[in-house]
Amino acid sequence: MTNKFENGQILDGKVTGIQPYGAFVALDDEVQGLVHISEVTHGYVKDINEHLSIGDEVKVKVLQVDEEKNKVSLSIRATEEAPKKQAKPQKVQAKHTDNDSAGFNTLKDKLEEWIKQSEGNYSK
C-alpha cells in the first residue's frame, strides 16, 4: 500500500489523530503517515495541540517510506519556508584607556573606596 508514495513527494492530507509525540495524517483512504512533533513546524513545539487539530487539512512532505513495516514518515515544516533568521546584534566593545579603571576593580577594592566616601559624607 505504501509503494504508491515516494520520498520527497508533497501531498495534501488530513489529521486523523494526535498524540504527544506527533500527528497521524491520512494520505488517502488506506494509508496514514506520522508527522513527528519535531516536524510540525519550524522552532520548538511544546504542545502539538497548539498547532494541529483533528480534521485539519495539511500539506506534508514524505520523508521516508518503510514498505516492510508499512509506515510513512511525514513532515509539515518541510513544506514551509524557514523563518528568516534575525541578525544577531553585534557586541559593542568598550574602549579602555589607561586611566579608566572603572569596572575593572575587584569588589573588595571598591568597597574600601565606598566606605571612605561614605565616611566623608557623614563627617560634615
N, CA, C and O atoms as a printed pandas DataFrame, in Angstrom:
     atom_number atom_name residue_name chain_id  residue_number  x_coord  y_coord  z_coord
0              1         N          MET        A               1    0.814   -1.215    0.000
1              2        CA          MET        A               1    0.000    0.000    0.000
2              3         C          MET        A               1    0.849    1.266    0.000
3              4         O          MET        A               1    0.485    2.271   -0.611
4              5         N          THR        A               2    1.987    1.204    0.696
5              6        CA          THR        A               2    2.831    2.401    0.766
6              7         C          THR        A               2    3.684    2.572   -0.471
7              8         O          THR        A               2    4.371    3.586   -0.598
8              9         N          ASN        A               3    3.665    1.596   -1.409
9             10        CA          ASN        A               3    4.517    1.675   -2.589
10            11         C          ASN        A               3    4.075    2.761   -3.567
11            12         O          ASN        A               3    4.789    3.039   -4.531
12            13         N          LYS        A               4    2.920    3.378   -3.343
13            14        CA          LYS        A               4    2.490    4.465   -4.222
14            15         C          LYS        A               4    3.022    5.826   -3.773
15            16         O          LYS        A               4    2.743    6.843   -4.407
16            17         N          PHE        A               5    3.786    5.845   -2.681
17            18        CA          PHE        A               5    4.363    7.095   -2.180
18            19         C          PHE        A               5    5.886    7.039   -2.283
19            20         O          PHE        A               5    6.492    5.981   -2.116
20            21         N          GLU        A               6    6.492    8.190   -2.560
21            22        CA          GLU        A               6    7.943    8.269   -2.725
22            23         C          GLU        A               6    8.513    9.341   -1.802
23            24         O          GLU        A               6    7.841   10.320   -1.475
24            25         N          ASN        A               7    9.764    9.138   -1.390
25            26        CA          ASN        A               7   10.458   10.149   -0.594
26            27         C          ASN        A               7   10.490   11.465   -1.375
27            28         O          ASN        A               7   10.748   11.484   -2.578
28            29         N          GLY        A               8   10.223   12.561   -0.667
29            30        CA          GLY        A               8   10.263   13.882   -1.283
30            31         C          GLY        A               8    8.947   14.338   -1.876
31            32         O          GLY        A               8    8.800   15.508   -2.231
32            33         N          GLN        A               9    8.005   13.449   -1.987
33            34        CA          GLN        A               9    6.699   13.776   -2.557
34            35         C          GLN        A               9    5.932   14.713   -1.619
35            36         O          GLN        A               9    5.950   14.530   -0.402
36            37         N          ILE        A              10    5.261   15.714   -2.193
37            38        CA          ILE        A              10    4.439   16.648   -1.415
38            39         C          ILE        A              10    2.974   16.297   -1.662
39            40         O          ILE        A              10    2.527   16.184   -2.804
40            41         N          LEU        A              11    2.240   16.127   -0.563
41            42        CA          LEU        A              11    0.845   15.678   -0.657
42            43         C          LEU        A              11   -0.053   16.495    0.268
43            44         O          LEU        A              11    0.418   17.155    1.194
44            45         N          ASP        A              12   -1.328   16.436    0.003
45            46        CA          ASP        A              12   -2.314   17.000    0.921
46            47         C          ASP        A              12   -2.852   15.844    1.760
47            48         O          ASP        A              12   -3.095   14.749    1.253
48            49         N          GLY        A              13   -3.029   16.107    3.042
49            50        CA          GLY        A              13   -3.552   15.077    3.930
50            51         C          GLY        A              13   -4.479   15.674    4.960
51            52         O          GLY        A              13   -4.697   16.885    5.006
52            53         N          LYS        A              14   -5.022   14.793    5.789
53            54        CA          LYS        A              14   -5.956   15.234    6.817
54            55         C          LYS        A              14   -5.536   14.614    8.144
55            56         O          LYS        A              14   -5.290   13.411    8.228
56            57         N          VAL        A              15   -5.455   15.450    9.184
57            58        CA          VAL        A              15   -5.065   14.978   10.511
58            59         C          VAL        A              15   -6.174   14.097   11.056
59            60         O          VAL        A              15   -7.327   14.512   11.166
60            61         N          THR        A              16   -5.790   12.842   11.402
61            62        CA          THR        A              16   -6.783   11.885   11.903
62            63         C          THR        A              16   -6.582   11.545   13.373
63            64         O          THR        A              16   -7.473   10.989   14.016
64            65         N          GLY        A              17   -5.416   11.878   13.899
65            66        CA          GLY        A              17   -5.156   11.588   15.304
66            67         C          GLY        A              17   -3.962   12.383   15.805
67            68         O          GLY        A              17   -3.048   12.708   15.046
68            69         N          ILE        A              18   -3.987   12.690   17.093
69            70        CA          ILE        A              18   -2.893   13.460   17.704
70            71         C          ILE        A              18   -2.440   12.755   18.972
71            72         O          ILE        A              18   -3.250   12.362   19.811
72            73         N          GLN        A              19   -1.147   12.606   19.090
73            74        CA          GLN        A              19   -0.510   12.039   20.273
74            75         C          GLN        A              19    0.542   13.039   20.746
75            76         O          GLN        A              19    0.895   13.946   19.992
76            77         N          PRO        A              20    1.051   12.905   21.964
77            78        CA          PRO        A              20    2.077   13.844   22.443
78            79         C          PRO        A              20    3.340   13.847   21.567
79            80         O          PRO        A              20    4.066   14.840   21.540
80            81         N          TYR        A              21    3.602   12.759   20.863
81            82        CA          TYR        A              21    4.816   12.639   20.059
82            83         C          TYR        A              21    4.624   13.015   18.591
83            84         O          TYR        A              21    5.608   13.124   17.860
84            85         N          GLY        A              22    3.383   13.216   18.138
85            86        CA          GLY        A              22    3.161   13.555   16.745
86            87         C          GLY        A              22    1.714   13.446   16.335
87            88         O          GLY        A              22    0.831   13.204   17.158
88            89         N          ALA        A              23    1.482   13.631   15.024
89            90        CA          ALA        A              23    0.121   13.595   14.488
90            91         C          ALA        A              23    0.043   12.582   13.351
91            92         O          ALA        A              23    0.958   12.466   12.536
92            93         N          PHE        A              24   -1.052   11.862   13.316
93            94        CA          PHE        A              24   -1.301   10.925   12.228
94            95         C          PHE        A              24   -2.079   11.647   11.144
95            96         O          PHE        A              24   -3.064   12.338   11.407
96            97         N          VAL        A              25   -1.606   11.467    9.909
97            98        CA          VAL        A              25   -2.212   12.156    8.775
98            99         C          VAL        A              25   -2.610   11.118    7.727
99           100         O          VAL        A              25   -1.788   10.309    7.296
100          101         N          ALA        A              26   -3.882   11.152    7.322
101          102        CA          ALA        A              26   -4.368   10.259    6.275
102          103         C          ALA        A              26   -3.945   10.829    4.924
103          104         O          ALA        A              26   -4.239   11.980    4.600
104          105         N          LEU        A              27   -3.247   10.000    4.140
105          106        CA          LEU        A              27   -2.810   10.411    2.814
106          107         C          LEU        A              27   -3.838   10.021    1.755
107          108         O          LEU        A              27   -3.965   10.681    0.724
108          109         N          ASP        A              28   -4.556    8.961    2.020
109          110        CA          ASP        A              28   -5.680    8.527    1.191
110          111         C          ASP        A              28   -6.577    7.658    2.067
111          112         O          ASP        A              28   -6.444    7.671    3.291
112          113         N          ASP        A              29   -7.481    6.911    1.460
113          114        CA          ASP        A              29   -8.419    6.092    2.235
114          115         C          ASP        A              29   -7.749    4.911    2.930
115          116         O          ASP        A              29   -8.317    4.350    3.867
116          117         N          GLU        A              30   -6.541    4.520    2.486
117          118        CA          GLU        A              30   -5.898    3.328    3.025
118          119         C          GLU        A              30   -4.629    3.601    3.825
119          120         O          GLU        A              30   -4.263    2.799    4.683
120          121         N          VAL        A              31   -3.949    4.722    3.560
121          122        CA          VAL        A              31   -2.619    4.946    4.134
122          123         C          VAL        A              31   -2.605    6.184    5.029
123          124         O          VAL        A              31   -3.093    7.255    4.669
124          125         N          GLN        A              32   -2.020    5.985    6.217
125          126        CA          GLN        A              32   -1.765    7.089    7.139
126          127         C          GLN        A              32   -0.260    7.196    7.338
127          128         O          GLN        A              32    0.465    6.207    7.233
128          129         N          GLY        A              33    0.191    8.387    7.622
129          130        CA          GLY        A              33    1.587    8.598    7.953
130          131         C          GLY        A              33    1.671    9.348    9.269
131          132         O          GLY        A              33    0.674    9.865    9.774
132          133         N          LEU        A              34    2.874    9.400    9.812
133          134        CA          LEU        A              34    3.093   10.095   11.082
134          135         C          LEU        A              34    3.968   11.320   10.870
135          136         O          LEU        A              34    5.036   11.244   10.262
136          137         N          VAL        A              35    3.495   12.446   11.382
137          138        CA          VAL        A              35    4.299   13.665   11.440
138          139         C          VAL        A              35    4.820   13.743   12.867
139          140         O          VAL        A              35    4.062   14.021   13.797
140          141         N          HIS        A              36    6.117   13.499   13.040
141          142        CA          HIS        A              36    6.711   13.578   14.378
142          143         C          HIS        A              36    6.597   15.019   14.869
143          144         O          HIS        A              36    6.587   15.948   14.061
144          145         N          ILE        A              37    6.513   15.210   16.165
145          146        CA          ILE        A              37    6.346   16.553   16.745
146          147         C          ILE        A              37    7.440   17.514   16.288
147          148         O          ILE        A              37    7.201   18.715   16.163
148          149         N          SER        A              38    8.644   16.987   16.038
149          150        CA          SER        A              38    9.743   17.848   15.591
150          151         C          SER        A              38    9.579   18.297   14.142
151          152         O          SER        A              38   10.300   19.182   13.681
152          153         N          GLU        A              39    8.636   17.693   13.425
153          154        CA          GLU        A              39    8.408   18.025   12.020
154          155         C          GLU        A              39    7.120   18.827   11.792
155          156         O          GLU        A              39    6.695   19.018   10.652
156          157         N          VAL        A              40    6.505   19.293   12.881
157          158        CA          VAL        A              40    5.248   20.032   12.758
158          159         C          VAL        A              40    5.478   21.436   12.223
159          160         O          VAL        A              40    4.768   21.884   11.322
160          161         N          THR        A              41    6.465   22.130   12.772
161          162        CA          THR        A              41    6.746   23.498   12.354
162          163         C          THR        A              41    8.183   23.838   12.686
163          164         O          THR        A              41    8.857   23.098   13.403
164          165         N          HIS        A              42    8.647   24.948   12.168
165          166        CA          HIS        A              42    9.996   25.404   12.499
166          167         C          HIS        A              42    9.988   25.909   13.937
167          168         O          HIS        A              42    9.043   26.575   14.359
168          169         N          GLY        A              43   11.022   25.598   14.676
169          170        CA          GLY        A              43   11.087   26.014   16.070
170          171         C          GLY        A              43   10.603   24.909   16.988
171          172         O          GLY        A              43   10.267   23.809   16.550
172          173         N          TYR        A              44   10.576   25.226   18.263
173          174        CA          TYR        A              44   10.230   24.252   19.303
174          175         C          TYR        A              44    8.724   24.144   19.456
175          176         O          TYR        A              44    8.021   25.153   19.508
176          177         N          VAL        A              45    8.231   22.913   19.528
177          178        CA          VAL        A              45    6.805   22.661   19.757
178          179         C          VAL        A              45    6.669   21.977   21.112
179          180         O          VAL        A              45    7.084   20.832   21.290
180          181         N          LYS        A              46    6.085   22.691   22.054
181          182        CA          LYS        A              46    5.878   22.115   23.383
182          183         C          LYS        A              46    4.619   21.247   23.398
183          184         O          LYS        A              46    4.630   20.125   23.904
184          185         N          ASP        A              47    3.547   21.780   22.839
185          186        CA          ASP        A              47    2.263   21.067   22.814
186          187         C          ASP        A              47    1.752   21.045   21.377
187          188         O          ASP        A              47    1.409   22.083   20.811
188          189         N          ILE        A              48    1.707   19.868   20.806
189          190        CA          ILE        A              48    1.295   19.720   19.405
190          191         C          ILE        A              48   -0.133   20.218   19.181
191          192         O          ILE        A              48   -0.481   20.643   18.079
192          193         N          ASN        A              49   -0.965   20.166   20.237
193          194        CA          ASN        A              49   -2.358   20.620   20.122
194          195         C          ASN        A              49   -2.462   22.117   19.883
195          196         O          ASN        A              49   -3.514   22.591   19.453
196          197         N          GLU        A              50   -1.417   22.869   20.143
197          198        CA          GLU        A              50   -1.425   24.306   19.865
198          199         C          GLU        A              50   -1.228   24.581   18.373
199          200         O          GLU        A              50   -1.434   25.704   17.914
200          201         N          HIS        A              51   -0.826   23.547   17.615
201          202        CA          HIS        A              51   -0.536   23.715   16.193
202          203         C          HIS        A              51   -1.479   22.942   15.281
203          204         O          HIS        A              51   -1.751   23.361   14.155
204          205         N          LEU        A              52   -1.972   21.817   15.772
205          206        CA          LEU        A              52   -2.824   20.958   14.935
206          207         C          LEU        A              52   -4.056   20.486   15.691
207          208         O          LEU        A              52   -4.053   20.366   16.916
208          209         N          SER        A              53   -5.108   20.224   14.924
209          210        CA          SER        A              53   -6.336   19.636   15.481
210          211         C          SER        A              53   -6.797   18.534   14.541
211          212         O          SER        A              53   -6.507   18.563   13.345
212          213         N          ILE        A              54   -7.514   17.570   15.086
213          214        CA          ILE        A              54   -8.070   16.507   14.255
214          215         C          ILE        A              54   -9.009   17.132   13.221
215          216         O          ILE        A              54   -9.848   17.972   13.548
216          217         N          GLY        A              55   -8.852   16.711   11.988
217          218        CA          GLY        A              55   -9.666   17.243   10.893
218          219         C          GLY        A              55   -8.962   18.312   10.084
219          220         O          GLY        A              55   -9.431   18.671    9.003
220          221         N          ASP        A              56   -7.847   18.832   10.580
221          222        CA          ASP        A              56   -7.100   19.855    9.836
222          223         C          ASP        A              56   -6.592   19.293    8.512
223          224         O          ASP        A              56   -6.097   18.168    8.453
224          225         N          GLU        A              57   -6.720   20.083    7.460
225          226        CA          GLU        A              57   -6.132   19.745    6.166
226          227         C          GLU        A              57   -4.710   20.301    6.177
227          228         O          GLU        A              57   -4.505   21.484    6.452
228          229         N          VAL        A              58   -3.733   19.452    5.879
229          230        CA          VAL        A              58   -2.331   19.871    5.927
230          231         C          VAL        A              58   -1.587   19.436    4.676
231          232         O          VAL        A              58   -1.931   18.440    4.039
232          233         N          LYS        A              59   -0.565   20.203    4.340
233          234        CA          LYS        A              59    0.326   19.839    3.253
234          235         C          LYS        A              59    1.531   19.174    3.907
235          236         O          LYS        A              59    2.113   19.731    4.838
236          237         N          VAL        A              60    1.917   17.983    3.428
237          238        CA          VAL        A              60    3.016   17.230    4.019
238          239         C          VAL        A              60    4.008   16.795    2.950
239          240         O          VAL        A              60    3.676   16.670    1.771
240          241         N          LYS        A              61    5.226   16.572    3.400
241          242        CA          LYS        A              61    6.276   16.034    2.532
242          243         C          LYS        A              61    6.627   14.645    3.051
243          244         O          LYS        A              61    6.786   14.452    4.257
244          245         N          VAL        A              62    6.747   13.693    2.159
245          246        CA          VAL        A              62    7.118   12.330    2.537
246          247         C          VAL        A              62    8.619   12.307    2.806
247          248         O          VAL        A              62    9.426   12.577    1.917
248          249         N          LEU        A              63    8.980   11.979    4.048
249          250        CA          LEU        A              63   10.392   11.904    4.421
250          251         C          LEU        A              63   10.952   10.508    4.181
251          252         O          LEU        A              63   12.075   10.347    3.704
252          253         N          GLN        A              64   10.146    9.499    4.523
253          254        CA          GLN        A              64   10.624    8.131    4.400
254          255         C          GLN        A              64    9.439    7.179    4.276
255          256         O          GLN        A              64    8.414    7.340    4.938
256          257         N          VAL        A              65    9.609    6.185    3.408
257          258        CA          VAL        A              65    8.606    5.146    3.252
258          259         C          VAL        A              65    9.258    3.824    3.636
259          260         O          VAL        A              65   10.257    3.420    3.041
260          261         N          ASP        A              66    8.690    3.157    4.630
261          262        CA          ASP        A              66    9.179    1.852    5.055
262          263         C          ASP        A              66    8.124    0.828    4.628
263          264         O          ASP        A              66    7.142    0.593    5.333
264          265         N          GLU        A              67    8.351    0.227    3.459
265          266        CA          GLU        A              67    7.356   -0.697    2.906
266          267         C          GLU        A              67    7.226   -1.962    3.742
267          268         O          GLU        A              67    6.138   -2.531    3.836
268          269         N          GLU        A              68    8.331   -2.414    4.355
269          270        CA          GLU        A              68    8.275   -3.624    5.179
270          271         C          GLU        A              68    7.350   -3.446    6.376
271          272         O          GLU        A              68    6.558   -4.330    6.703
272          273         N          LYS        A              69    7.465   -2.289    7.026
273          274        CA          LYS        A              69    6.643   -2.017    8.213
274          275         C          LYS        A              69    5.360   -1.275    7.856
275          276         O          LYS        A              69    4.519   -1.023    8.718
276          277         N          ASN        A              70    5.217   -0.930    6.583
277          278        CA          ASN        A              70    4.041   -0.208    6.105
278          279         C          ASN        A              70    3.863    1.133    6.830
279          280         O          ASN        A              70    2.760    1.506    7.230
280          281         N          LYS        A              71    4.998    1.848    6.986
281          282        CA          LYS        A              71    4.973    3.135    7.675
282          283         C          LYS        A              71    5.476    4.245    6.764
283          284         O          LYS        A              71    6.369    4.046    5.940
284          285         N          VAL        A              72    4.873    5.424    6.937
285          286        CA          VAL        A              72    5.279    6.595    6.162
286          287         C          VAL        A              72    5.587    7.723    7.150
287          288         O          VAL        A              72    4.744    8.103    7.962
288          289         N          SER        A              73    6.809    8.247    7.064
289          290        CA          SER        A              73    7.200    9.388    7.898
290          291         C          SER        A              73    6.979   10.665    7.103
291          292         O          SER        A              73    7.381   10.776    5.945
292          293         N          LEU        A              74    6.329   11.629    7.754
293          294        CA          LEU        A              74    5.934   12.865    7.075
294          295         C          LEU        A              74    6.480   14.094    7.786
295          296         O          LEU        A              74    6.886   14.035    8.947
296          297         N          SER        A              75    6.480   15.208    7.062
297          298        CA          SER        A              75    6.878   16.485    7.644
298          299         C          SER        A              75    5.977   17.592    7.120
299          300         O          SER        A              75    5.720   17.690    5.920
300          301         N          ILE        A              76    5.505   18.419    8.037
301          302        CA          ILE        A              76    4.757   19.616    7.637
302          303         C          ILE        A              76    5.738   20.767    7.448
303          304         O          ILE        A              76    5.611   21.552    6.508
304          305         N          ARG        A              77    6.712   20.864    8.341
305          306        CA          ARG        A              77    7.641   22.001    8.279
306          307         C          ARG        A              77    8.482   22.000    7.015
307          308         O          ARG        A              77    8.940   23.058    6.580
308          309         N          ALA        A              78    8.697   20.824    6.410
309          310        CA          ALA        A              78    9.470   20.757    5.169
310          311         C          ALA        A              78    8.720   21.384    3.993
311          312         O          ALA        A              78    9.310   21.643    2.945
312          313         N          THR        A              79    7.427   21.626    4.169
313          314        CA          THR        A              79    6.638   22.272    3.117
314          315         C          THR        A              79    6.533   23.774    3.330
315          316         O          THR        A              79    5.968   24.489    2.502
316          317         N          GLU        A              80    7.079   24.248    4.443
317          318        CA          GLU        A              80    7.005   25.671    4.786
318          319         C          GLU        A              80    8.373   26.315    4.634
319          320         O          GLU        A              80    9.405   25.677    4.840
320          321         N          GLU        A              81    8.362   27.563    4.279
321          322        CA          GLU        A              81    9.616   28.302    4.186
322          323         C          GLU        A              81   10.132   28.571    5.598
323          324         O          GLU        A              81    9.377   28.967    6.486
324          325         N          ALA        A              82   11.417   28.351    5.787
325          326        CA          ALA        A              82   12.027   28.594    7.099
326          327         C          ALA        A              82   11.969   30.082    7.415
327          328         O          ALA        A              82   12.172   30.914    6.531
328          329         N          PRO        A              83   11.693   30.421    8.669
329          330        CA          PRO        A              83   11.671   31.841    9.026
330          331         C          PRO        A              83   13.061   32.440    8.862
331          332         O          PRO        A              83   14.078   31.790    9.106
332          333         N          LYS        A              84   13.070   33.683    8.446
333          334        CA          LYS        A              84   14.353   34.360    8.265
334          335         C          LYS        A              84   14.987   34.582    9.629
335          336         O          LYS        A              84   14.332   35.021   10.574
336          337         N          LYS        A              85   16.274   34.267    9.709
337          338        CA          LYS        A              85   16.979   34.464   10.966
338          339         C          LYS        A              85   17.283   35.944   11.124
339          340         O          LYS        A              85   17.752   36.609   10.200
340          341         N          GLN        A              86   17.005   36.433   12.309
341          342        CA          GLN        A              86   17.302   37.828   12.587
342          343         C          GLN        A              86   18.788   37.962   12.832
343          344         O          GLN        A              86   19.419   37.116   13.465
344          345         N          ALA        A              87   19.330   39.048   12.314
345          346        CA          ALA        A              87   20.757   39.286   12.512
346          347         C          ALA        A              87   21.015   39.493   13.995
347          348         O          ALA        A              87   20.298   40.232   14.670
348          349         N          LYS        A              88   22.032   38.838   14.480
349          350        CA          LYS        A              88   22.381   38.985   15.883
350          351         C          LYS        A              88   23.003   40.357   16.086
351          352         O          LYS        A              88   23.831   40.787   15.283
352          353         N          PRO        A              89   22.613   41.046   17.150
353          354        CA          PRO        A              89   23.220   42.348   17.396
354          355         C          PRO        A              89   24.715   42.166   17.674
355          356         O          PRO        A              89   25.136   41.272   18.409
356          357         N          GLN        A              90   25.480   43.036   17.065
357          358        CA          GLN        A              90   26.913   42.941   17.270
358          359         C          GLN        A              90   27.263   43.484   18.640
359          360         O          GLN        A              90   26.674   44.450   19.124
360          361         N          LYS        A              91   28.239   42.834   19.250
361          362        CA          LYS        A              91   28.670   43.268   20.572
362          363         C          LYS        A              91   29.471   44.554   20.426
363          364         O          LYS        A              91   30.336   44.675   19.559
364          365         N          VAL        A              92   29.165   45.495   21.285
365          366        CA          VAL        A              92   29.902   46.747   21.294
366          367         C          VAL        A              92   31.067   46.577   22.250
367          368         O          VAL        A              92   30.891   46.274   23.430
368          369         N          GLN        A              93   32.233   46.776   21.723
369          370        CA          GLN        A              93   33.413   46.595   22.550
370          371         C          GLN        A              93   33.751   47.926   23.226
371          372         O          GLN        A              93   33.876   48.957   22.565
372          373         N          ALA        A              94   33.894   47.886   24.535
373          374        CA          ALA        A              94   34.198   49.090   25.288
374          375         C          ALA        A              94   35.631   49.525   25.015
375          376         O          ALA        A              94   36.548   48.708   24.930
376          377         N          LYS        A              95   35.792   50.832   24.881
377          378        CA          LYS        A              95   37.145   51.363   24.688
378          379         C          LYS        A              95   37.765   51.556   26.055
379          380         O          LYS        A              95   37.159   52.156   26.943
380          381         N          HIS        A              96   38.953   51.054   26.221
381          382        CA          HIS        A              96   39.633   51.107   27.513
382          383         C          HIS        A              96   40.865   51.985   27.393
383          384         O          HIS        A              96   41.705   51.799   26.513
384          385         N          THR        A              97   40.949   52.939   28.295
385          386        CA          THR        A              97   42.152   53.770   28.346
386          387         C          THR        A              97   42.882   53.463   29.640
387          388         O          THR        A              97   42.303   52.904   30.571
388          389         N          ASP        A              98   44.135   53.825   29.696
389          390        CA          ASP        A              98   44.956   53.509   30.858
390          391         C          ASP        A              98   44.412   54.139   32.141
391          392         O          ASP        A              98   44.496   53.523   33.203
392          393         N          ASN        A              99   43.859   55.346   32.066
393          394        CA          ASN        A              99   43.378   55.998   33.280
394          395         C          ASN        A              99   41.925   55.638   33.599
395          396         O          ASN        A              99   41.372   56.117   34.589
396          397         N          ASP        A             100   41.316   54.811   32.780
397          398        CA          ASP        A             100   39.936   54.397   33.017
398          399         C          ASP        A             100   39.929   52.994   33.612
399          400         O          ASP        A             100   39.990   51.998   32.890
400          401         N          SER        A             101   39.854   52.932   34.927
401          402        CA          SER        A             101   39.880   51.619   35.564
402          403         C          SER        A             101   38.524   51.255   36.152
403          404         O          SER        A             101   38.403   50.245   36.845
404          405         N          ALA        A             102   37.498   52.068   35.883
405          406        CA          ALA        A             102   36.165   51.775   36.413
406          407         C          ALA        A             102   35.662   50.459   35.836
407          408         O          ALA        A             102   35.744   50.217   34.632
408          409         N          GLY        A             103   35.150   49.628   36.706
409          410        CA          GLY        A             103   34.630   48.353   36.266
410          411         C          GLY        A             103   35.670   47.250   36.254
411          412         O          GLY        A             103   35.337   46.087   36.027
412          413         N          PHE        A             104   36.916   47.596   36.494
413          414        CA          PHE        A             104   37.955   46.579   36.462
414          415         C          PHE        A             104   38.521   46.308   37.852
415          416         O          PHE        A             104   39.383   45.446   38.021
416          417         N          ASN        A             105   38.036   47.043   38.837
417          418        CA          ASN        A             105   38.487   46.813   40.202
418          419         C          ASN        A             105   37.689   45.671   40.819
419          420         O          ASN        A             105   36.556   45.408   40.419
420          421         N          THR        A             106   38.271   45.015   41.770
421          422        CA          THR        A             106   37.532   43.968   42.464
422          423         C          THR        A             106   36.548   44.624   43.421
423          424         O          THR        A             106   36.693   45.799   43.761
424          425         N          LEU        A             107   35.575   43.887   43.843
425          426        CA          LEU        A             107   34.580   44.407   44.767
426          427         C          LEU        A             107   35.230   44.826   46.073
427          428         O          LEU        A             107   34.826   45.818   46.679
428          429         N          LYS        A             108   36.230   44.080   46.510
429          430        CA          LYS        A             108   36.925   44.400   47.752
430          431         C          LYS        A             108   37.585   45.779   47.657
431          432         O          LYS        A             108   37.499   46.576   48.590
432          433         N          ASP        A             109   38.246   46.056   46.523
433          434        CA          ASP        A             109   38.879   47.371   46.330
434          435         C          ASP        A             109   37.835   48.477   46.311
435          436         O          ASP        A             109   38.032   49.527   46.924
436          437         N          LYS        A             110   36.733   48.254   45.616
437          438        CA          LYS        A             110   35.687   49.272   45.529
438          439         C          LYS        A             110   35.023   49.493   46.887
439          440         O          LYS        A             110   34.652   50.621   47.212
440          441         N          LEU        A             111   34.867   48.428   47.690
441          442        CA          LEU        A             111   34.233   48.533   48.990
442          443         C          LEU        A             111   35.012   49.501   49.885
443          444         O          LEU        A             111   34.428   50.355   50.552
444          445         N          GLU        A             112   36.332   49.352   49.887
445          446        CA          GLU        A             112   37.147   50.261   50.691
446          447         C          GLU        A             112   36.958   51.705   50.235
447          448         O          GLU        A             112   36.868   52.611   51.063
448          449         N          GLU        A             113   36.900   51.919   48.944
449          450        CA          GLU        A             113   36.705   53.261   48.399
450          451         C          GLU        A             113   35.341   53.808   48.806
451          452         O          GLU        A             113   35.230   54.977   49.173
452          453         N          TRP        A             114   34.305   52.978   48.745
453          454        CA          TRP        A             114   32.954   53.414   49.095
454          455         C          TRP        A             114   32.849   53.743   50.592
455          456         O          TRP        A             114   32.165   54.694   50.971
456          457         N          ILE        A             115   33.512   52.973   51.422
457          458        CA          ILE        A             115   33.489   53.242   52.869
458          459         C          ILE        A             115   34.120   54.601   53.142
459          460         O          ILE        A             115   33.578   55.390   53.915
460          461         N          LYS        A             116   35.248   54.880   52.521
461          462        CA          LYS        A             116   35.922   56.182   52.709
462          463         C          LYS        A             116   35.012   57.312   52.234
463          464         O          LYS        A             116   34.908   58.349   52.890
464          465         N          GLN        A             117   34.346   57.109   51.080
465          466        CA          GLN        A             117   33.461   58.152   50.564
466          467         C          GLN        A             117   32.287   58.392   51.505
467          468         O          GLN        A             117   31.897   59.538   51.729
468          469         N          SER        A             118   31.722   57.322   52.058
469          470        CA          SER        A             118   30.559   57.483   52.937
470          471         C          SER        A             118   30.955   58.139   54.251
471          472         O          SER        A             118   30.180   58.916   54.810
472          473         N          GLU        A             119   32.172   57.833   54.764
473          474        CA          GLU        A             119   32.637   58.455   55.988
474          475         C          GLU        A             119   32.821   59.952   55.794
475          476         O          GLU        A             119   32.556   60.740   56.702
476          477         N          GLY        A             120   33.281   60.342   54.599
477          478        CA          GLY        A             120   33.465   61.766   54.297
478          479         C          GLY        A             120   32.145   62.505   54.246
479          480         O          GLY        A             120   32.087   63.678   54.615
480          481         N          ASN        A             121   31.079   61.852   53.798
481          482        CA          ASN        A             121   29.769   62.483   53.663
482          483         C          ASN        A             121   29.104   62.706   55.026
483          484         O          ASN        A             121   28.349   63.665   55.184
484          485         N          TYR        A             122   29.368   61.844   56.008
485          486        CA          TYR        A             122   28.720   61.951   57.309
486          487         C          TYR        A             122   29.505   62.819   58.295
487          488         O          TYR        A             122   28.985   63.175   59.353
488          489         N          SER        A             123   30.728   63.154   57.964
489          490        CA          SER        A             123   31.530   63.927   58.908
490          491         C          SER        A             123   31.312   65.428   58.789
491          492         O          SER        A             123   31.989   66.197   59.471
492          493         N          LYS        A             124   30.413   65.853   57.964
493          494        CA          LYS        A             124   30.171   67.280   57.761
494          495         C          LYS        A             124   29.398   67.892   58.874
495          496         O          LYS        A             124   29.117   69.090   58.844
